[in-house]
Amino acid sequence: MGQSGERVTRVTSGALSTALGGLIAIAAALGIGRFVYTPILPVMVEALGLSRSQAGLIASANFLGYLIGALLAAMPRLSGPRRLWLIGSLAASAATTAGMGLSQSLAALLVLRFVGGAASAFVLIISSTIVLERLAQLGRNELSALHFAGVGTGIAVSAALVAGLLELGQGWQSLWLASGALSFVAVLAAAALLPTLPSPAMQTAGTASAVADAASRRLIVAYGLFGFGYIITATFLVAIVRATPAIQAQEPVIWIVFGIAAAPSVAFWTLLASRFGIQAAFAMACIVEALGVLASVAWPSVLGVFLAAILVGGTFMGLTALGLMGARARAVGDPRRVLALMTGSFGLGQIVGPLFAGIASDRLGGFTAPSIVAALALILAALLAAR
């Protein structure tokens, strides 16, 4: 009885350590590395005289890197321990985040965001592979929600950091440097918590066919439409608030609310998925997110913008997790390939979204039209998933 209790304690401790390590890893690479751009963006635009098109181009460079990183992470001959790749990618994400505070030329900013995007894709795919595999071995799959809560946690923490530094009168460069320093601390914590797992057997041709069925293709397309649909609001929400006099006062807190809504969202949507199925839950989340995207531009009030932050923040990581879990459930052998196909589709949608929104906003004077297109893309994604 005593030995049994000790074993349960060890399993629980190991599972929690793994999930927390995954949380910290994606909090650093995605919550900070990718999304801290949103609260810093308005200050950068004013200081550097960037147009909305240029701001969208910098965002798209990050997402192009994300796409390339996803494809590279899927390579079956990726040599070396996965844990080493993960820690190296985390360090690259932290370095490029800090490097943004040392650069002013558009070309340098584009390169840094591109490399940071590639690093974040590696972290998401490899950490999800390690964490989900280890939790499955320990029989604690429910802790995957804790892993995916890292993005919302990173968003909330970095948003609070940015708001605090802005209150102290710090410039945009200090915001990037502080965010990079926080990311480096997270690298050390993740390295201490994440386990070392043996590399899986190389994929075979039979494994590759696991993602060739019609349902998987629909899910991959829907995932790309989701990437396009959410990223316009996720990139420009703080800029929308700053540009709207009636709600400008909410700028310091709106991105914190977004992150807080994201943190528990994976647990909520996976609970719905356990009851209604992953595809049905994915479709429902897409509809809810579409409402949030529309609220960000159709209801220019305090209530409207907070509703947008809660609905979009409360669904985008749930959708990310549901998509990856649905794809992984269909995979055979090493799941990196199917996770990378999903992430690649998602990344392609994210590349197009900010570019389209920035150009349309410069020409039309606002984000209403691109946000309506984004909401329609999410509705189409829901229809594809519901089939």
C-alpha positions in Angstrom: 0.0 0.0 0.0 2.8 2.3 0.9 4.7 1.5 -2.3 1.5 2.0 -4.4 1.0 5.4 -2.8 4.6 6.4 -3.5 4.2 5.3 -7.1 1.1 7.4 -7.5 2.9 10.4 -6.0 5.8 9.9 -8.4 3.5 9.7 -11.4 1.6 12.7 -10.3 4.7 14.7 -9.6 6.3 13.7 -12.9 3.1 14.6 -14.9 2.8 18.0 -13.2 6.4 18.7 -13.8 6.1 17.8 -17.5 2.9 19.9 -17.9 4.4 22.9 -16.1 7.5 22.7 -18.2 5.4 22.7 -21.3 3.3 25.6 -20.0 6.5 27.7 -19.3 8.0 26.7 -22.7 5.0 27.9 -24.8 4.4 30.9 -22.5 7.9 32.1 -23.4 7.9 31.3 -27.1 4.3 32.0 -28.0 2.7 34.0 -25.2 5.7 36.4 -25.1 7.8 35.7 -28.2 4.9 35.9 -30.6 2.1 37.9 -28.9 4.0 40.6 -27.0 4.2 42.4 -30.3 0.5 43.3 -30.0 0.8 45.6 -26.8 4.1 47.0 -27.9 2.9 47.7 -31.5 1.1 51.0 -30.9 4.2 52.5 -29.1 6.5 51.2 -31.9 4.3 52.7 -34.6 4.4 56.1 -33.1 8.1 56.1 -32.3 9.3 54.7 -35.6 6.6 56.3 -37.8 5.4 52.9 -39.2 2.4 52.6 -41.4 -0.3 50.0 -40.7 0.9 48.1 -43.8 4.5 48.0 -42.4 3.2 46.9 -39.0 1.2 44.1 -40.7 4.3 43.2 -42.7 6.4 42.8 -39.6 3.7 40.6 -38.1 3.5 38.5 -41.2 7.3 38.0 -41.2 6.9 36.4 -37.8 4.1 34.1 -39.2 6.1 33.3 -42.3 8.9 32.1 -40.0 6.3 30.2 -38.0 5.3 28.4 -41.2 8.9 27.6 -42.2 9.7 26.4 -38.7 6.7 24.1 -38.7 7.8 22.5 -42.0 11.4 22.1 -40.7 10.1 20.6 -37.4 8.3 17.9 -39.4 11.5 16.6 -41.0 11.8 12.9 -40.3 15.6 13.1 -40.2 15.7 15.9 -37.6 18.8 14.7 -35.8 19.6 15.0 -32.1 17.5 14.8 -29.0 14.1 16.5 -29.2 14.8 18.2 -25.8 17.9 19.8 -27.1 16.0 21.2 -30.1 13.4 22.5 -27.7 15.8 24.3 -25.4 17.7 25.7 -28.4 14.5 27.0 -30.0 13.5 28.6 -26.7 16.8 30.4 -26.4 16.5 31.6 -30.0 13.0 32.9 -29.3 14.3 34.8 -26.2 17.3 36.2 -28.1 15.2 37.5 -31.0 12.6 39.0 -28.6 15.3 41.0 -26.9 16.9 41.8 -30.2 13.8 43.7 -31.3 14.8 46.3 -28.7 18.2 46.8 -30.2 17.0 47.4 -33.8 15.3 50.2 -35.6 15.5 49.4 -39.3 12.5 47.7 -41.0 14.8 45.1 -42.5 16.3 44.1 -39.1 12.9 43.9 -37.5 11.6 41.7 -40.3 14.6 39.3 -39.9 14.2 39.1 -36.1 10.5 38.4 -36.3 11.0 35.8 -39.0 13.6 33.9 -36.9 11.5 34.3 -33.8 8.5 32.9 -35.6 10.5 29.8 -36.7 11.7 29.3 -33.2 8.1 29.5 -31.8 6.9 26.8 -34.2 9.7 24.5 -33.2 8.8 25.1 -29.5 5.1 24.4 -30.0 5.5 21.3 -32.1 8.3 19.7 -30.1 7.1 20.7 -26.7 3.6 19.4 -27.6 5.1 16.1 -28.8 7.2 15.7 -25.7 4.5 16.7 -23.2 1.5 14.9 -24.8 3.6 11.7 -25.2 4.8 11.8 -21.6 1.4 12.5 -20.2 0.0 9.6 -22.2 2.6 7.3 -20.8 1.7 8.4 -17.2 -2.0 8.2 -17.9 -2.6 11.9 -17.2 -3.9 13.2 -20.5 -6.1 15.7 -18.8 -3.1 17.7 -17.8 -2.6 18.7 -21.5 -4.9 21.6 -20.7 -2.2 22.9 -18.3 0.4 22.7 -21.1 -1.7 24.7 -23.6 -2.6 27.3 -20.9 1.0 28.5 -21.3 0.0 30.8 -24.2 -2.6 32.7 -22.3 -0.3 32.8 -19.2 2.5 34.3 -21.3 0.2 36.8 -22.8 -1.2 38.0 -19.5 2.2 38.2 -17.8 3.9 40.0 -20.6 1.0 42.3 -21.0 1.2 43.2 -17.3 5.0 43.8 -17.7 4.4 46.1 -20.7 1.7 48.0 -19.0 3.8 48.5 -15.9 6.8 49.7 -17.9 4.7 52.1 -19.9 3.3 53.5 -16.7 6.9 54.1 -15.6 7.5 56.0 -18.9 9.7 53.4 -20.6 10.0 53.4 -24.4 9.3 50.6 -26.9 12.9 49.4 -26.8 12.9 48.8 -23.1 9.6 46.8 -23.5 11.3 44.4 -25.9 14.4 44.1 -23.8 12.4 43.3 -20.6 10.3 40.8 -22.5 13.4 39.1 -23.8 14.9 38.9 -20.3 11.7 37.4 -19.0 11.9 34.8 -21.8 15.5 33.8 -20.8 14.3 33.1 -17.3 11.6 30.9 -18.7 14.2 29.0 -20.7 16.0 28.0 -17.5 12.8 27.0 -15.8 11.6 24.9 -18.8 14.9 23.1 -19.0 14.7 22.1 -15.4 11.2 20.7 -15.6 10.9 19.0 -19.0 11.9 15.3 -19.3 14.2 13.7 -21.7 12.4 11.2 -24.0 13.9 8.9 -26.6 13.4 9.9 -30.2 10.6 8.0 -31.9 11.1 5.6 -34.8 11.3 7.2 -38.2 8.1 7.6 -40.1 7.3 5.2 -42.9 5.2 5.7 -46.1 2.3 4.1 -44.3 2.5 6.7 -41.6 2.3 9.5 -44.0 -1.0 8.2 -45.4 -2.6 8.7 -42.0 -3.4 12.4 -42.8 -4.6 11.8 -46.4 -8.3 11.1 -45.7 -11.0 13.7 -46.4 -11.8 14.4 -42.7 -8.1 15.3 -42.0 -7.9 17.5 -45.1 -11.0 19.4 -44.0 -9.5 19.8 -40.5 -6.2 21.1 -42.0 -8.1 23.7 -44.2 -10.3 24.7 -41.3 -7.2 25.2 -39.2 -5.8 27.6 -41.8 -9.0 29.6 -41.9 -8.9 29.8 -38.1 -5.4 31.1 -38.3 -6.5 33.9 -40.7 -9.7 34.6 -38.8 -8.3 35.2 -35.3 -4.9 36.8 -36.1 -6.3 40.2 -37.3 -7.9 40.9 -33.9 -5.0 39.3 -32.1 -2.5 41.5 -33.9 -4.4 44.8 -34.0 -6.7 44.8 -31.0 -4.6 47.2 -28.9 -4.1 49.4 -31.9 -7.9 49.4 -32.5 -8.4 50.5 -28.8 -5.8 53.2 -29.1 -7.4 54.6 -32.3 -10.9 54.8 -30.7 -11.3 57.8 -28.4 -14.2 56.3 -26.4 -12.1 53.3 -25.3 -8.5 54.6 -25.3 -8.4 54.4 -21.5 -8.7 50.6 -21.8 -5.4 50.1 -23.7 -3.3 49.2 -20.6 -5.6 46.4 -19.6 -7.3 45.0 -22.7 -4.4 42.7 -23.6 -4.2 41.4 -20.0 -7.9 40.5 -20.2 -7.2 38.7 -23.5 -4.5 36.6 -21.9 -6.5 35.9 -18.7 -9.4 34.7 -20.9 -7.0 32.4 -22.8 -5.4 30.7 -19.9 -8.3 28.5 -18.7 -9.9 28.2 -22.2 -8.2 25.0 -23.2 -9.7 23.1 -20.2 -13.1 24.5 -21.0 -13.1 23.6 -24.7 -11.5 20.2 -24.2 -14.3 19.5 -21.6 -16.9 20.3 -24.3 -14.9 18.1 -26.8 -15.2 15.2 -24.4 -18.9 15.6 -24.4 -19.7 16.6 -28.0 -16.6 15.5 -29.9 -13.5 17.4 -31.0 -15.0 18.5 -34.4 -18.2 19.8 -32.9 -16.3 21.7 -30.2 -14.0 23.2 -32.8 -17.0 24.4 -34.8 -18.7 25.9 -31.7 -15.4 27.7 -30.8 -15.1 29.1 -34.3 -18.6 30.7 -34.1 -17.9 32.2 -30.7 -14.6 33.6 -32.0 -16.3 35.1 -35.0 -18.6 37.0 -32.7 -15.7 38.3 -30.8 -13.9 39.4 -34.0 -17.0 41.3 -35.0 -17.5 42.9 -31.6 -14.0 44.4 -31.8 -15.1 46.7 -34.6 -18.9 46.7 -34.6 -19.3 47.8 -30.9 -16.8 50.6 -30.2 -17.5 50.8 -26.5 -15.9 49.5 -23.3 -18.3 46.6 -23.1 -17.8 45.8 -26.8 -14.0 45.7 -26.7 -13.9 43.7 -23.5 -16.3 41.2 -25.0 -14.0 41.0 -28.0 -11.0 40.3 -25.8 -12.9 37.6 -23.8 -14.4 35.8 -26.8 -11.3 35.8 -29.0 -8.9 35.3 -26.1 -11.2 32.6 -24.7 -11.3 30.6 -28.0 -8.0 30.9 -29.9 -6.0 28.6 -27.7 -8.9 26.2 -27.3 -9.1 26.0 -31.1 -5.3 25.6 -31.3 -5.4 22.7 -28.8 -8.5 21.1 -30.3 -7.0 21.1 -33.8 -3.7 19.6 -32.7 -5.3 17.0 -30.5 -7.7 16.1 -33.3 -4.9 15.7 -35.8 -2.7 13.8 -33.3 -5.5 11.4 -32.6 -5.5 10.4 -36.3 -1.7 10.1 -36.6 0.2 6.9 -36.6 3.8 6.7 -35.2 5.6 10.0 -34.7 3.0 12.7 -34.7 5.3 15.5 -35.7 4.4 15.3 -39.4 0.6 15.8 -38.9 1.2 18.4 -36.2 3.5 20.3 -38.6 0.9 20.1 -41.5 -1.7 21.6 -39.2 0.7 24.2 -37.9 1.8 25.0 -41.5 -1.8 25.6 -42.6 -2.4 27.7 -39.5 0.8 29.7 -40.2 -0.2 30.3 -43.8 -3.5 31.8 -42.6 -1.6 34.0 -40.1 0.8 35.3 -42.9 -2.1 36.5 -45.1 -4.2 37.9 -42.2 -2.0 40.8 -41.0 -0.8 41.8 -44.5 -4.4 41.9 -45.7 -5.6 43.8 -42.6 -2.8 46.3 -42.7 -3.2 47.1 -46.4 -7.0 47.3 -46.2 -6.8 49.5 -43.1 -4.5 51.9 -44.8 -6.8 52.2 -47.7 -10.2 52.1 -45.9 -9.2 53.9 -42.7 -10.0 51.2 -40.2 -10.2 47.5 -39.4 -13.9 47.0 -39.9 -13.8 45.4 -43.4 -10.9 43.0 -42.7 -12.5 42.0 -39.4 -15.7 41.1 -41.2 -13.8 39.0 -43.7 -12.0 37.3 -40.8 -15.3 36.5 -39.1 -16.6 34.9 -42.4 -13.4 32.8 -42.6 -14.1 31.5 -39.1 -17.7 30.7 -40.0 -16.4 28.7 -43.0 -14.0 26.9 -40.7 -16.9 25.9 -38.4 -18.8 24.5 -41.4 -15.9 22.4 -42.5 -15.3 21.1 -39.0 -18.9 20.4 -38.5 -19.1 18.1 -41.5 
